Amino acid sequence: MKRKEITIGYDELDYNGLTDAERLLVDEARQATQRSYAPYSHFRVGAAIALDNGVIVPGSNQENAAFPSGTCAERSACFYAHARYPEARFKMIAVAARGTDGEFQAEPVAPCGACRQALLEYETLAGAPVPVLLVGREKIYRLPSVASTLPFAFSEF
Ligand SMILES: [Zn+2]
């Protein structure tokens, strides 16, 4: 038997510690929470994806009375980004959320497993790590890549 371990390193920063490009993406993700449609969970999530063509594509969670028909902010952003700009490559992703009290979550919010899997495919297409910013009220986690959020990802390629 061999015991193996996976270590994931990430940075914890505050807003002022971010680069200008990171701040812009965090702002877009936070603004995207305003466009969430979450009448059931009241958990408003916003995502923003920076593309290599200079465009930032926002997304927000879109719920539905038939619950499985809704989707998360991250997938609404990445599917729209690739549908609209199929030639563009992802450069960076930010995710923010507001809870039922309307305030931004104190702790950085992370994508669900399905979104990590979906985002990973676009990182693979990009051919380079796509940093992920998980945004809390004060602190922000900067992960080096989507892959770092999803050890043992499903992959056919
Ligand atoms: Zn998700």
Boltz pocket constraint, residues with backbone or C-beta under 6 A from the ligand:
constraints:
  - pocket:
      binder: B
      contacts: [[A, 72], [A, 73], [A, 74], [A, 75], [A, 111], [A, 112], [A, 113], [A, 114], [A, 115], [A, 116]]
      max_distance: 6.0
